[in-house]
Amino acid sequence: MNLRNFRKLGRDDQLKMIKADGVLLLHCRGLRVAMKLYALYDYYIELCYGQDVSKLIMINAFDDVEGLEPYLAYIDISTLVH
């Protein structure tokens, strides 16, 4: 499924797809929000949660490298580099 079709899905269907086929790259928690970054096919998904981590605030899907910039310092690639 491409990014455009993913964006057309309802929230519940998006979450099912992320759970089934997404790869969790990073989970970080701040004072007011928690973020999860997933790779899904050839694009990325951000899930933003409020202070109550069970409350999903936003799903952001993107395929540009600039969207990864805030996360790059936190992604451990040591297992990918020999």
C-alpha positions in Angstrom: 0.0 0.0 0.0 1.4 3.4 -0.9 1.4 6.5 1.2 -1.5 8.1 -0.6 -3.8 5.1 0.0 -2.7 4.8 3.6 -3.7 8.4 4.2 -7.2 7.7 2.8 -7.8 5.0 5.3 -9.8 5.6 8.5 -7.8 5.9 11.8 -8.8 2.4 13.0 -7.7 0.8 9.7 -4.4 2.8 9.7 -3.7 1.5 13.2 -4.4 -2.1 12.2 -2.0 -1.8 9.3 0.7 -0.3 11.5 0.3 -3.1 14.0 0.3 -5.8 11.3 3.1 -4.6 9.0 4.8 -1.6 10.7 8.3 -1.8 12.2 8.8 0.2 15.3 12.0 2.3 14.9 11.8 4.5 18.0 9.8 5.3 21.0 10.5 8.5 22.9 8.7 10.2 25.7 8.8 13.9 26.6 7.1 15.9 29.4 3.8 16.2 27.6 3.8 13.7 24.7 5.1 10.3 23.7 6.1 9.6 20.1 6.4 6.3 18.2 8.1 6.2 14.8 7.3 3.3 12.5 8.6 2.3 9.1 5.7 1.0 6.9 6.5 -0.2 3.4 8.4 2.8 1.8 7.2 5.5 4.2 7.2 6.4 7.9 4.4 6.9 10.5 4.5 9.0 13.6 2.1 8.3 16.4 1.8 11.0 18.9 0.2 10.3 22.3 -0.8 12.7 25.1 0.4 12.4 28.7 -2.0 9.5 29.1 -0.1 7.2 26.7 -3.4 5.4 25.9 -4.8 8.5 24.2 -3.6 8.8 20.6 -3.5 12.5 19.5 -2.2 12.3 15.9 -1.1 10.0 13.1 1.3 11.6 10.7 2.5 9.6 7.6 5.3 10.9 5.5 8.0 9.7 3.0 10.4 12.6 2.9 13.8 12.3 4.7 13.3 15.7 6.3 10.5 14.3 8.5 13.1 11.9 10.0 15.4 14.7 11.1 14.2 15.0 14.7 14.7 11.3 15.2 18.0 10.6 13.5 20.1 11.1 16.6 18.0 8.5 18.5 17.9 5.7 16.0 20.4 2.9 16.8 21.8 1.5 13.6 24.7 -0.3 15.3 23.2 -3.7 14.4 23.0 -2.7 10.7 26.7 -1.7 10.5 29.3 -4.4 10.6 
